[in-house]
Amino acid sequence: MATWGEFAVAAPDLAERGVRRLGVGVAYIATTAGDGSARVHPFTPLIGGGRLLAFIAKHTVKYGNLLRDPRYAIHAVLGEDDEEFMIIGRAVISDDWATQMQAAVEARKISMTSRNHVAYEFMVERVHWAVWEGLGTPDIRRVAKAWRAGGPG
């Protein structure tokens, strides 16, 4: 596992694409429900200080799911040419003062407020990015890049 900052040093081009896609203010996080089924939830990723953070409200299903099983997959909203960006890893509760302040600084940049929440840091195991060139034409082709912590993508 790596922090967002470690990932960004190892794969700056992918990290830049991730900042662009995740910076729109909403993404989707997949968690695992208690019965093992997959759940998908909207949430607001916050990138700052070399960390991928989010405030997760304690009353939400995603909070309970991450508390029980910290594995996640985050998928950004599709961009131009169906550009996709996905991260897989583990979420860690980081509700210390410094993390709360870093998350609050990033949240204020997008006018986000939250109450009764916990700051989570999303550790990065794998990253996937893809775009479809020639979308809507017979010459369509997929261009993709991947990264994995500690090894080849």
ZAMARGU-4260 file (C-alpha; in steps of 0.2 Angstrom, whole numbers, plus 5000, padded with zeros to 4 digits):
<rodrens>
0) 5000/5000/5000 | 5005/5018/4997 | 4999/5035/5001 | 4993/5046/4987 | 5010/5056/4988
5) 5020/5040/4986 | 5009/5035/4972 | 5011/5052/4964 | 5030/5051/4965 | 5030/5034/4957
10) 5018/5038/4943 | 5016/5057/4941 | 5007/5056/4925 | 4993/5045/4932 | 4992/5055/4948
15) 4990/5071/4938 | 4976/5062/4928 | 4968/5056/4945 | 4968/5074/4952 | 4959/5080/4937
20) 4946/5067/4937 | 4944/5066/4956 | 4944/5085/4958 | 4927/5087/4950 | 4920/5085/4968
25) 4911/5068/4967 | 4916/5051/4964 | 4910/5033/4968 | 4916/5022/4981 | 4913/5003/4981
30) 4912/4995/4998 | 4908/4977/5004 | 4891/4975/5014 | 4890/4963/5029 | 4883/4950/5018
35) 4897/4951/5006 | 4888/4960/4992 | 4895/4975/4984 | 4889/4993/4987 | 4892/5009/4978
40) 4891/5026/4986 | 4894/5044/4980 | 4907/5053/4990 | 4918/5068/4989 | 4937/5063/4988
45) 4949/5076/4994 | 4967/5077/4989 | 4980/5087/4998 | 4996/5086/5008 | 5001/5070/4998
50) 4985/5061/5004 | 4969/5055/4997 | 4956/5059/5011 | 4937/5060/5013 | 4925/5064/5027
55) 4913/5050/5029 | 4898/5053/5040 | 4895/5041/5054 | 4877/5038/5050 | 4880/5032/5032
60) 4881/5014/5025 | 4898/5017/5018 | 4905/5021/5035 | 4899/5005/5043 | 4905/4995/5028
65) 4923/5003/5029 | 4923/5001/5047 | 4920/4982/5046 | 4930/4979/5030 | 4942/4993/5024
70) 4944/4987/5006 | 4937/4999/4993 | 4937/5004/4975 | 4935/5022/4970 | 4929/5026/4952
75) 4929/5044/4946 | 4915/5051/4936 | 4919/5048/4917 | 4928/5062/4908 | 4929/5067/4890
80) 4931/5052/4878 | 4925/5042/4893 | 4941/5044/4902 | 4941/5033/4918 | 4951/5033/4934
85) 4950/5020/4947 | 4959/5016/4963 | 4959/5000/4974 | 4966/4999/4991 | 4961/5000/5010
90) 4954/5014/5020 | 4961/5019/5036 | 4953/5030/5049 | 4964/5045/5052 | 4954/5056/5064
95) 4969/5065/5072 | 4969/5084/5072 | 4982/5086/5058 | 4971/5075/5046 | 4955/5083/5051
100) 4963/5100/5047 | 4971/5094/5030 | 4954/5087/5025 | 4945/5103/5031 | 4957/5114/5021
105) 4953/5103/5005 | 4935/5103/5009 | 4933/5122/5010 | 4941/5124/4993 | 4925/5116/4986
110) 4913/5124/4999 | 4910/5107/5007 | 4904/5105/5024 | 4901/5090/5035 | 4896/5086/5052
115) 4897/5070/5063 | 4910/5063/5051 | 4926/5054/5052 | 4941/5058/5041 | 4947/5043/5031
120) 4963/5041/5022 | 4963/5030/5007 | 4979/5020/5005 | 4983/5015/4987 | 4986/4998/4981
125) 4982/4999/4962 | 4977/5012/4950 | 4969/5011/4933 | 4967/5024/4920 | 4959/5023/4902
130) 4952/5033/4888 | 4944/5029/4872 | 4952/5037/4857 | 4941/5038/4842 | 4925/5037/4852
135) 4910/5035/4840 | 4920/5030/4825 | 4925/5013/4818 | 4943/5017/4823 | 4939/5017/4842
140) 4953/5010/4853 | 4956/5010/4871 | 4972/5017/4879 | 4976/5012/4897 | 4989/5013/4910
145) 4990/5005/4927 | 5001/5006/4943 | 5003/4994/4957 | 5011/4998/4974 | 5028/4988/4975
150) 5027/4981/4957 | 5022/4982/4939 | 5005/4988/4934
</rodrens>
